[in-house]
Amino acid sequence: MEKRVLLAVVLSFVVLYGYQALFPPPPLPTVPAVEPVPAAPTAAAGGAQEPPLEAEPKPAPSGAEPVTAAASEQDIVVESEAVRAVFTTRGGALKSWRLKHYTNGSGEPLELVPPMAPPGSIRPFTLDAEDPAVGRTLRTALYRPGAEHVRVGPGGASLTFEYQDASGLSAQKQFTFSDEQPYVIEFAARVERNGTAINPTIHWGPALGNGTGGGGMMYNPPPQPLFYRDGESTRLSFDDLPEDGVQEGAFEFVGVDDHYFLSAALDARPARVEYDGVRVPRPDENPFQFISWSIRYPDPPSGARFFFGPKDFEELKALGPEFTHAIDFGMFRWLVVPLLNALKWVNGYLGNYGWSIIALTVIINLVMFPLRHKSVVSMRRMQELQPEVKAIQERYAKLKISDPARQKMNQEMMNLYRERGVNPASGCVPMLLTFPVLFAFYSMLSVAIEIRGAPFVGWIDDLSASDPYFIWPVVMGISMVVQQRMTPQTMTDPMQQKMMMMMPVVFSVMLAWAPSGLVLYWTASNLWTIGQQAVTNKIIGPPPQHAVRPPAERRLKTAGAGKTQQAARERK
């Protein structure tokens, strides 16, 4: 019983951690090299085709000369303590959104508007209309800005864009920014033609990412559609878009996210959202892929809020508890959130997330000390019985599993356990209780943006990235070997023993490309377990040596000494 339970736990553990290594997502199909993508409607995998952003507007129709417009295309900078945004008068749209507190691989402020998006892609906050001519004008017109540079300070700031032409078409956009919520943009738009209001669609365009797919041996999901509705968050894959690319309903939030960042419309209001999957061919390589999206409300947008920033738990919680569901904590969310809060609390004192992971590991293992101690003691008692268990198994080794006589082996083993007062599952159950913590720690370190770019010591300058020299995975493997040798062995099957001996190698290879923070946690946990095992061994002492009695002797009842002596005389 114990062997099967323990083997099932180990195998499930291997499946959980090795899934991405053994079953990576299939690569995107290679597309033959073609000419650069022109400014034409973007090929989409699902949903409606997104209108292109034309490089230069065509001459306005006769009688539709601009009345209120910018003289030329120019950039308008909006700057706060956390963000540097650049809007363009061409379409009054967002051109750049750089996060000052997050950096890219070159150490520069991170750009969230995809720089590798297809040429002519639509930009965030571009307006469109059902009338093609009106839509084209809204997308390409030169809007007159209300300021050339905006500084967001206490009390916030706003930026307006206006356009009007001789045909009676007028449009106004207003962006409102807050220093308290720097990643939130409040947006309002009013479009009229000859005094008749037009309800526009808000296009975001390619949402996030650099166009490369995720997967492999590291948890690094590609951009994917995300919406939270009726108390449940849903993520769609690129291949889901042909069927599920259009979503309607009252969303708490809806947009696109990737590993660490999110672009989304907030607030529970009815809306229609369309997602487009965009592929950009590359010669001899898998194409870039992006997720574009657009949203249309029942009425012209007024006070609509959009989030464009990091999936930081505290930032999202400040918007409302439901927005924290944008972070994919998995099935152990109920445990991951307290662990994340504990990690941030510890880091408040230590100031280094690497040392904070180690400190939190020690705290968790201190709490679980009684469970692990009980597990080790139970495994020691099982280890003492292994010679007798093996003797019973050898007596029935020649029988087939389907042979009814083989059931007597199980009866003899249960009698042996009952006689010695040992529960076969007592060593596994305490261990099973610690596994949710391990899985929750894995989930937390896989998605917590707090460790993105966080250094530890030496060559580990990013705990969310793998160890470039594979030193920590090797140290982790060595610690697993030492831990395994110190742990009482209760398995008698040579094949199972060989499998357990291979576990350190399997896990070392499997976690070689995992985030350094995860490997650091596992190594620290192993070192603690080694120390705890040494203490437990000293407390309970070395295992006593028992002579193996014949099976017939064990079947004798020990109700009284007289009966035992009589049985012994009868054997003679």
C-alpha positions as CSV (number, residue, x, y, z in Angstrom):
1,M,0.0,0.0,0.0
2,E,2.7,2.5,1.0
3,K,4.8,1.8,-2.0
4,R,1.9,2.4,-4.4
5,V,0.8,5.6,-2.7
6,L,4.4,7.0,-2.5
7,L,5.1,6.0,-6.1
8,A,1.8,7.6,-7.3
9,V,2.8,10.8,-5.4
10,V,6.3,10.9,-7.0
11,L,5.0,10.2,-10.5
12,S,2.3,12.9,-10.2
13,F,5.0,15.3,-8.9
14,V,7.2,14.5,-11.9
15,V,4.2,15.1,-14.2
16,L,3.5,18.4,-12.7
17,Y,7.0,19.8,-13.0
18,G,8.0,18.0,-16.1
19,Y,4.9,18.7,-18.2
20,Q,6.3,21.7,-19.9
21,A,9.7,19.9,-20.5
22,L,8.3,16.7,-21.8
23,F,5.2,18.1,-23.6
24,P,6.0,21.6,-24.8
25,P,3.4,23.3,-27.0
26,P,3.7,22.4,-30.6
27,P,5.8,25.0,-32.5
28,L,3.9,27.4,-34.7
29,P,3.9,26.3,-38.3
30,T,6.6,27.8,-40.4
31,V,5.3,30.2,-43.0
32,P,7.2,30.6,-46.3
33,A,9.0,33.9,-46.6
34,V,6.9,36.6,-48.2
35,E,7.1,40.3,-48.9
36,P,6.9,42.6,-45.9
37,V,3.4,43.1,-44.7
38,P,1.8,46.1,-46.4
39,A,-0.6,48.5,-44.8
40,A,-3.6,46.4,-45.5
41,P,-6.2,44.6,-43.4
42,T,-4.3,42.3,-41.1
43,A,-4.8,38.5,-41.6
44,A,-6.6,37.3,-38.5
45,A,-7.0,33.9,-37.0
46,G,-10.4,34.7,-35.7
47,G,-12.9,37.5,-35.1
48,A,-13.4,40.4,-37.5
49,Q,-10.5,41.8,-39.5
50,E,-8.9,44.8,-37.8
51,P,-8.7,48.0,-39.9
52,P,-5.1,49.0,-40.7
53,L,-3.4,52.2,-39.6
54,E,-2.4,53.8,-42.9
55,A,1.1,55.3,-43.0
56,E,-0.2,58.4,-44.8
57,P,-3.8,59.5,-45.1
58,K,-5.3,59.9,-48.5
59,P,-6.5,63.3,-49.6
60,A,-9.8,64.2,-47.9
61,P,-12.9,64.1,-50.1
62,S,-14.1,67.4,-51.6
63,G,-15.9,69.5,-49.0
64,A,-14.4,67.5,-46.1
65,E,-11.4,69.7,-45.4
66,P,-10.3,69.8,-41.8
67,V,-11.6,72.6,-39.7
68,T,-10.1,71.7,-36.3
69,A,-7.0,69.6,-36.7
70,A,-3.2,69.5,-36.0
71,A,-1.0,71.2,-38.6
72,S,1.3,68.2,-38.8
73,E,1.9,64.8,-37.2
74,Q,3.6,65.2,-33.8
75,D,4.2,63.3,-30.6
76,I,2.7,64.3,-27.2
77,V,4.5,63.1,-24.1
78,V,2.7,62.2,-20.9
79,E,5.0,61.5,-18.0
80,S,4.4,60.3,-14.4
81,E,6.6,58.8,-11.8
82,A,5.9,55.3,-13.1
83,V,5.2,55.8,-16.8
84,R,6.4,57.7,-19.9
85,A,3.7,57.6,-22.5
86,V,3.8,59.0,-26.1
87,F,0.6,59.8,-28.0
88,T,0.5,60.8,-31.6
89,T,-1.7,63.3,-33.2
90,R,-2.2,60.8,-36.1
91,G,-5.5,59.2,-34.9
92,G,-5.0,60.7,-31.4
93,A,-3.7,57.2,-30.4
94,L,-1.2,55.8,-28.0
95,K,2.2,55.3,-29.6
96,S,4.4,54.2,-26.7
97,W,3.9,53.2,-23.0
98,R,7.1,52.7,-21.1
99,L,7.2,51.5,-17.5
100,K,10.0,53.2,-15.6
101,H,10.0,50.6,-12.7
102,Y,10.4,47.6,-15.1
103,T,13.2,47.1,-17.5
104,N,13.9,45.1,-20.7
105,G,16.9,42.9,-21.4
106,S,19.0,46.0,-22.1
107,G,18.2,47.7,-18.8
108,E,15.9,50.3,-20.4
109,P,12.3,51.1,-19.3
110,L,10.1,48.4,-20.6
111,E,8.0,49.2,-23.7
112,L,4.5,47.6,-23.5
113,V,3.3,48.7,-27.0
114,P,4.7,45.8,-29.1
115,P,7.7,47.2,-31.1
116,M,7.6,44.1,-33.4
117,A,4.0,44.5,-34.4
118,P,3.1,44.3,-38.1
119,P,3.7,47.5,-40.2
120,G,0.6,49.6,-40.3
121,S,-1.0,48.0,-37.2
122,I,-3.7,49.8,-35.4
123,R,-2.6,51.7,-32.2
124,P,-4.3,51.7,-28.8
125,F,-7.3,54.0,-28.4
126,T,-7.9,54.3,-32.1
127,L,-11.6,54.9,-32.9
128,D,-13.5,53.2,-35.7
129,A,-17.1,53.5,-37.0
130,E,-19.5,51.3,-38.9
131,D,-19.4,53.7,-41.8
132,P,-16.1,52.9,-43.6
133,A,-15.5,56.5,-44.7
134,V,-16.1,57.8,-41.1
135,G,-14.0,55.0,-39.7
136,R,-11.1,55.8,-42.0
137,T,-11.2,59.4,-41.1
138,L,-11.3,58.7,-37.4
139,R,-8.2,56.4,-37.7
140,T,-6.0,58.6,-39.9
141,A,-7.0,62.2,-39.1
142,L,-4.6,64.6,-37.5
143,Y,-6.2,65.5,-34.1
144,R,-5.4,68.8,-32.4
145,P,-3.8,68.1,-29.0
146,G,-4.8,70.1,-25.9
147,A,-1.1,70.3,-24.8
148,E,2.3,69.4,-26.1
149,H,3.6,67.9,-22.9
150,V,1.7,66.6,-19.8
151,R,3.2,66.0,-16.4
152,V,1.1,63.9,-14.1
153,G,1.3,65.1,-10.5
154,P,-0.8,65.1,-7.4
155,G,-4.4,65.4,-8.5
156,G,-3.8,63.8,-11.9
157,A,-3.8,65.3,-15.3
158,S,-5.7,65.1,-18.6
159,L,-5.0,65.2,-22.3
160,T,-7.6,66.0,-25.1
161,F,-7.6,65.5,-28.8
162,E,-10.1,67.2,-31.1
163,Y,-10.9,66.9,-34.8
164,Q,-13.6,68.5,-37.0
165,D,-14.0,68.7,-40.8
166,A,-16.2,70.4,-43.3
167,S,-18.4,67.4,-43.7
168,G,-19.9,67.8,-40.2
169,L,-17.8,65.1,-38.6
170,S,-16.4,65.9,-35.2
171,A,-14.5,63.8,-32.7
172,Q,-13.1,64.4,-29.3
173,K,-11.0,62.2,-27.1
174,Q,-10.1,62.8,-23.5
175,F,-7.5,60.8,-21.5
176,T,-7.3,61.2,-17.7
177,F,-4.3,60.1,-15.7
178,S,-3.8,59.6,-11.9
179,D,-0.6,59.6,-9.9
180,E,-2.2,57.2,-7.4
181,Q,-3.0,54.6,-10.1
182,P,-0.4,55.3,-12.8
183,Y,-1.3,52.3,-14.9
184,V,-4.9,53.2,-15.3
185,I,-6.2,55.4,-18.1
186,E,-9.7,56.9,-18.0
187,F,-11.0,57.4,-21.5
188,A,-13.9,59.3,-22.9
189,A,-14.8,59.8,-26.6
190,R,-17.5,61.8,-28.4
191,V,-18.1,61.4,-32.1
192,E,-20.8,63.2,-34.1
193,R,-21.8,63.8,-37.7
194,N,-24.1,66.7,-38.4
195,G,-25.3,66.6,-34.8
196,T,-26.0,62.9,-34.7
197,A,-24.0,60.9,-32.2
198,I,-22.0,57.9,-33.4
199,N,-21.0,55.1,-31.0
200,P,-17.4,54.2,-31.9
201,T,-15.4,51.0,-31.5
202,I,-12.2,51.4,-29.5
203,H,-9.4,49.5,-31.1
204,W,-6.3,48.5,-29.1
205,G,-4.4,46.7,-31.8
206,P,-1.6,44.2,-31.0
207,A,-1.7,44.1,-27.2
208,L,1.5,42.8,-25.6
209,G,4.6,40.8,-26.1
210,N,7.4,40.6,-28.6
211,G,5.6,38.2,-30.9
212,T,7.4,35.0,-29.9
213,G,5.5,32.1,-28.5
214,G,6.0,30.8,-25.0
215,G,6.4,27.3,-23.7
216,G,9.3,25.0,-23.4
217,M,11.0,24.2,-20.1
218,M,10.1,27.5,-18.5
219,Y,6.7,28.8,-17.6
220,N,6.4,31.7,-20.1
221,P,3.0,31.8,-21.6
222,P,2.5,33.9,-24.8
223,P,-0.1,36.7,-24.9
224,Q,-3.6,35.3,-24.6
225,P,-7.1,36.7,-24.5
226,L,-8.4,37.0,-20.9
227,F,-11.7,38.0,-19.4
228,Y,-13.4,37.8,-16.0
229,R,-17.1,37.3,-16.1
230,D,-19.6,35.8,-13.6
231,G,-16.9,35.3,-11.0
232,E,-14.6,33.2,-13.3
233,S,-11.6,34.1,-15.3
234,T,-11.2,32.6,-18.8
235,R,-8.1,32.5,-21.0
236,L,-8.3,31.6,-24.7
237,S,-5.5,30.1,-26.8
238,F,-4.5,31.4,-30.3
239,D,-6.3,28.4,-31.9
240,D,-9.5,29.2,-30.0
241,L,-10.0,32.5,-31.8
242,P,-11.8,31.3,-34.9
243,E,-14.7,30.0,-32.8
244,D,-14.4,32.1,-29.6
245,G,-12.9,35.4,-30.9
246,V,-16.1,37.4,-30.2
247,Q,-17.2,37.7,-26.6
248,E,-20.2,39.6,-25.3
249,G,-21.4,40.3,-21.7
250,A,-20.8,42.3,-18.6
251,F,-17.1,41.9,-17.8
252,E,-15.3,42.8,-14.6
253,F,-12.2,43.1,-16.9
254,V,-11.4,42.0,-20.4
255,G,-8.3,42.2,-22.5
256,V,-5.0,40.4,-23.2
257,D,-2.3,39.3,-20.8
258,D,1.0,37.6,-21.0
259,H,3.4,36.3,-18.3
260,Y,3.7,39.5,-16.2
261,F,1.7,42.3,-17.9
262,L,-1.9,43.1,-18.8
263,S,-3.8,45.4,-21.1
264,A,-7.5,45.4,-20.2
265,A,-10.7,47.3,-20.0
266,L,-12.0,47.5,-16.4
267,D,-15.4,47.8,-14.7
268,A,-18.5,45.7,-15.0
269,R,-20.4,47.0,-18.0
270,P,-21.9,45.3,-21.0
271,A,-19.6,45.2,-24.0
272,R,-18.7,43.4,-27.2
273,V,-15.1,42.4,-27.5
274,E,-13.4,41.0,-30.6
275,Y,-10.1,39.3,-30.6
276,D,-7.8,38.8,-33.7
277,G,-4.9,36.5,-33.9
278,V,-2.2,38.1,-36.1
279,R,0.8,36.2,-37.6
280,V,3.7,38.0,-39.1
281,P,5.8,35.8,-41.4
282,R,9.6,35.5,-41.0
283,P,11.9,33.8,-43.4
284,D,13.0,30.4,-42.2
285,E,11.6,31.0,-38.7
286,N,8.3,30.6,-37.0
287,P,6.1,33.7,-37.5
288,F,5.6,36.3,-34.9
289,Q,2.2,36.1,-33.4
290,F,0.1,38.8,-31.6
291,I,-3.3,39.1,-30.1
292,S,-5.2,42.3,-31.2
293,W,-8.5,43.3,-29.6
294,S,-11.2,45.9,-29.7
295,I,-14.2,46.8,-27.5
296,R,-17.5,48.5,-28.1
297,Y,-19.8,49.6,-25.4
298,P,-23.6,50.0,-25.8
299,D,-23.1,53.8,-25.5
300,P,-20.2,56.1,-26.4
301,P,-17.4,55.6,-23.9
302,S,-17.4,58.0,-20.9
303,G,-15.3,57.3,-17.9
304,A,-14.2,54.0,-19.3
305,R,-11.1,52.7,-17.5
306,F,-8.2,50.8,-19.0
307,F,-5.3,49.1,-17.3
308,F,-2.0,48.9,-19.1
309,G,0.7,47.7,-16.7
310,P,2.2,44.9,-14.5
311,K,0.2,42.1,-12.9
312,D,1.4,43.2,-9.5
313,F,-0.9,41.8,-6.8
314,E,-1.1,45.0,-4.8
315,E,-1.6,47.2,-7.9
316,L,-4.5,45.0,-9.0
317,K,-6.0,44.6,-5.5
318,A,-6.1,48.4,-5.2
319,L,-8.5,48.4,-8.2
320,G,-10.7,45.7,-6.6
321,P,-10.2,42.2,-5.3
322,E,-11.6,40.7,-8.5
323,F,-8.8,42.2,-10.6
324,T,-6.2,40.0,-8.8
325,H,-7.7,37.1,-10.8
326,A,-5.7,38.4,-13.8
327,I,-2.8,36.6,-12.1
328,D,-3.0,32.9,-12.9
329,F,-2.2,31.3,-9.5
330,G,-3.8,28.0,-10.5
331,M,-5.8,25.6,-8.3
332,F,-3.8,26.4,-5.2
333,R,-4.7,30.1,-5.3
334,W,-6.1,29.9,-1.8
335,L,-2.6,29.0,-0.5
336,V,-0.5,31.0,-3.1
337,V,-1.9,34.4,-2.1
338,P,-1.0,34.0,1.6
339,L,2.5,32.7,0.6
340,L,3.0,35.7,-1.7
341,N,2.0,38.1,1.1
342,A,4.4,36.3,3.5
343,L,7.2,36.6,1.0
344,K,6.7,40.3,0.5
345,W,6.5,40.8,4.3
346,V,9.8,39.0,4.8
347,N,11.4,40.9,1.9
348,G,10.3,44.1,3.7
349,Y,12.9,43.3,6.3
350,L,15.6,41.6,4.2
351,G,15.4,43.7,1.0
352,N,16.5,40.7,-1.2
353,Y,14.0,38.3,-2.7
354,G,16.6,35.5,-2.8
355,W,17.3,35.7,0.9
356,S,13.6,36.2,1.5
357,I,12.8,32.9,-0.4
358,I,15.3,31.1,1.8
359,A,14.0,32.7,5.0
360,L,10.4,31.9,4.1
361,T,11.4,28.3,3.3
362,V,12.9,28.0,6.8
363,I,9.7,29.4,8.4
364,I,7.5,27.0,6.4
365,N,9.7,24.0,7.3
366,L,9.6,25.0,11.0
367,V,5.8,24.9,10.8
368,M,5.9,21.5,9.1
369,F,8.6,20.1,11.4
370,P,6.1,17.9,13.4
371,L,4.6,16.4,10.3
372,R,7.9,15.5,8.7
373,H,9.2,14.2,12.0
374,K,6.2,11.9,12.3
375,S,6.6,10.8,8.7
376,V,10.3,9.9,9.3
377,V,9.6,8.0,12.5
378,S,6.9,6.0,10.6
379,M,9.2,5.3,7.7
380,R,11.8,4.1,10.2
381,R,9.4,1.6,11.7
382,M,8.5,0.5,8.2
383,Q,12.2,0.1,7.4
384,E,12.6,-2.2,10.4
385,L,10.0,-4.5,9.0
386,Q,11.5,-4.7,5.5
387,P,13.4,-8.0,6.1
388,E,10.3,-9.7,7.2
389,V,8.2,-8.1,4.5
390,K,10.7,-9.3,1.9
391,A,10.7,-12.8,3.3
392,I,6.9,-12.9,2.9
393,Q,7.1,-11.6,-0.6
394,E,9.7,-14.2,-1.6
395,R,7.5,-17.0,-0.4
396,Y,4.8,-15.9,-2.9
397,A,7.1,-14.6,-5.6
398,K,6.4,-17.5,-7.9
399,L,2.7,-17.1,-7.9
400,K,0.9,-15.0,-10.5
401,I,-0.8,-11.8,-9.5
402,S,-4.1,-13.3,-10.5
403,D,-3.6,-16.4,-8.4
404,P,-6.1,-16.4,-5.5
405,A,-3.5,-17.9,-3.2
406,R,-1.5,-14.6,-3.6
407,Q,-4.1,-12.9,-1.4
408,K,-2.6,-14.8,1.5
409,M,0.5,-12.7,1.1
410,N,-1.4,-9.5,1.8
411,Q,-3.1,-11.1,4.8
412,E,0.2,-12.1,6.2
413,M,1.7,-8.6,5.7
414,M,-1.4,-7.0,7.3
415,N,-1.0,-9.4,10.3
416,L,2.6,-8.4,10.6
417,Y,1.7,-4.7,10.5
418,R,-1.0,-5.3,13.1
419,E,1.3,-7.3,15.3
420,R,4.0,-4.6,15.3
421,G,1.5,-1.7,15.6
422,V,2.5,-0.1,12.2
423,N,0.2,1.7,9.8
424,P,1.6,1.3,6.2
425,A,0.2,4.7,5.2
426,S,1.4,6.6,8.3
427,G,4.6,7.6,6.6
428,C,2.9,8.9,3.5
429,V,0.0,10.9,4.9
430,P,2.1,13.5,6.7
431,M,4.2,13.9,3.5
432,L,1.1,14.3,1.4
433,L,0.0,17.2,3.6
434,T,3.2,19.1,2.7
435,F,2.7,18.8,-1.0
436,P,0.1,21.6,-1.4
437,V,2.7,24.0,0.1
438,L,5.3,22.8,-2.4
439,F,2.9,23.2,-5.4
440,A,1.7,26.6,-4.2
441,F,5.3,27.8,-3.9
442,Y,5.9,26.6,-7.4
443,S,2.9,28.5,-8.7
444,M,3.8,31.6,-6.8
445,L,7.4,31.8,-8.0
446,S,6.2,31.1,-11.6
447,V,3.9,34.1,-11.9
448,A,5.0,36.6,-9.2
449,I,6.2,39.7,-10.9
450,E,8.0,40.7,-7.7
451,I,10.9,38.3,-8.5
452,R,11.1,39.5,-12.2
453,G,14.5,41.1,-12.5
454,A,15.2,40.6,-8.7
455,P,18.9,39.7,-8.1
456,F,20.2,37.3,-5.5
457,V,24.0,37.0,-5.3
458,G,26.8,36.6,-7.8
459,W,25.7,35.6,-11.2
460,I,22.0,35.3,-10.3
461,D,20.7,38.7,-11.4
462,D,17.2,37.7,-12.2
463,L,15.3,35.2,-10.0
464,S,12.6,34.8,-12.6
465,A,15.2,33.5,-15.2
466,S,17.1,30.3,-15.2
467,D,20.7,29.9,-13.9
468,P,22.9,30.7,-16.9
469,Y,25.6,28.3,-15.6
470,F,23.3,25.6,-14.2
471,I,25.2,25.7,-10.9
472,W,22.1,25.9,-8.6
473,P,20.4,23.0,-10.4
474,V,23.5,20.9,-9.8
475,V,23.6,21.9,-6.2
476,M,19.9,21.0,-5.9
477,G,20.6,17.6,-7.4
478,I,23.4,16.9,-5.0
479,S,21.2,17.9,-2.1
480,M,18.5,15.5,-3.3
481,V,21.0,12.6,-3.4
482,V,22.2,13.3,0.2
483,Q,18.6,13.7,1.4
484,Q,17.6,10.4,-0.3
485,R,20.5,8.5,1.3
486,M,19.6,9.8,4.7
487,T,15.8,9.0,4.4
488,P,14.8,5.5,5.7
489,Q,14.1,3.2,2.7
490,T,10.9,1.3,2.8
491,M,10.9,0.0,-0.8
492,T,11.9,-3.6,-1.4
493,D,11.2,-3.6,-5.2
494,P,14.6,-3.2,-7.0
495,M,12.9,-1.4,-9.9
496,Q,11.3,1.2,-7.6
497,Q,14.6,1.7,-5.8
498,K,16.3,2.4,-9.1
499,M,13.5,4.8,-10.1
500,M,14.0,6.7,-6.8
501,M,17.8,6.8,-7.4
502,M,17.1,8.5,-10.8
503,M,14.9,11.2,-9.3
504,P,17.7,13.6,-8.5
505,V,19.0,13.4,-12.1
506,V,15.5,13.8,-13.5
507,F,14.7,16.8,-11.4
508,S,18.0,18.4,-12.0
509,V,17.6,18.2,-15.7
510,M,14.0,19.2,-15.6
511,L,14.6,22.3,-13.4
512,A,17.8,23.4,-15.2
513,W,15.7,25.9,-17.2
514,A,13.3,26.8,-14.4
515,P,13.3,30.1,-12.6
516,S,16.3,30.5,-10.3
517,G,13.9,31.4,-7.4
518,L,12.2,28.1,-7.7
519,V,15.5,26.1,-7.7
520,L,16.7,28.2,-4.8
521,Y,13.6,27.3,-2.8
522,W,13.9,23.6,-3.6
523,T,17.6,23.6,-2.7
524,A,17.0,25.4,0.6
525,S,14.1,23.0,1.4
526,N,16.4,20.0,0.7
527,L,19.1,21.4,2.9
528,W,16.6,22.0,5.7
529,T,15.3,18.4,5.3
530,I,18.8,17.0,5.5
531,G,19.4,18.9,8.8
532,Q,16.0,17.8,10.1
533,Q,16.7,14.2,9.1
534,A,20.0,14.3,11.0
535,V,18.3,15.7,14.1
536,T,15.5,13.0,13.9
537,N,18.0,10.2,13.4
538,K,19.8,11.4,16.5
539,I,16.6,11.5,18.5
540,I,15.3,8.1,17.5
541,G,18.7,6.4,17.3
542,P,19.9,3.8,14.8
543,P,17.5,1.2,13.5
544,P,17.5,-1.9,15.7
545,Q,18.4,-5.2,14.1
546,H,15.6,-7.9,14.1
547,A,16.0,-11.5,13.2
548,V,13.5,-12.6,10.7
549,R,11.1,-15.2,12.1
550,P,9.5,-17.9,10.1
551,P,6.1,-17.0,8.8
552,A,4.5,-19.8,10.7
553,E,5.8,-18.3,14.0
554,R,4.2,-15.0,13.3
555,R,0.8,-16.7,12.8
556,L,0.9,-17.9,16.4
557,K,-1.2,-15.9,18.7
558,T,0.6,-14.3,21.6
559,A,-2.4,-14.2,24.0
560,G,-0.4,-15.9,26.8
561,A,3.0,-17.4,27.5
562,G,1.6,-20.9,28.1
563,K,0.1,-21.1,24.7
564,T,3.3,-19.8,23.1
565,Q,5.4,-22.4,24.9
566,Q,3.0,-25.2,24.1
567,A,3.1,-24.2,20.4
568,A,6.9,-24.3,20.5
569,R,6.9,-27.8,22.0
570,E,4.5,-29.0,19.3
571,R,6.8,-27.7,16.6
572,K,9.6,-29.8,18.1
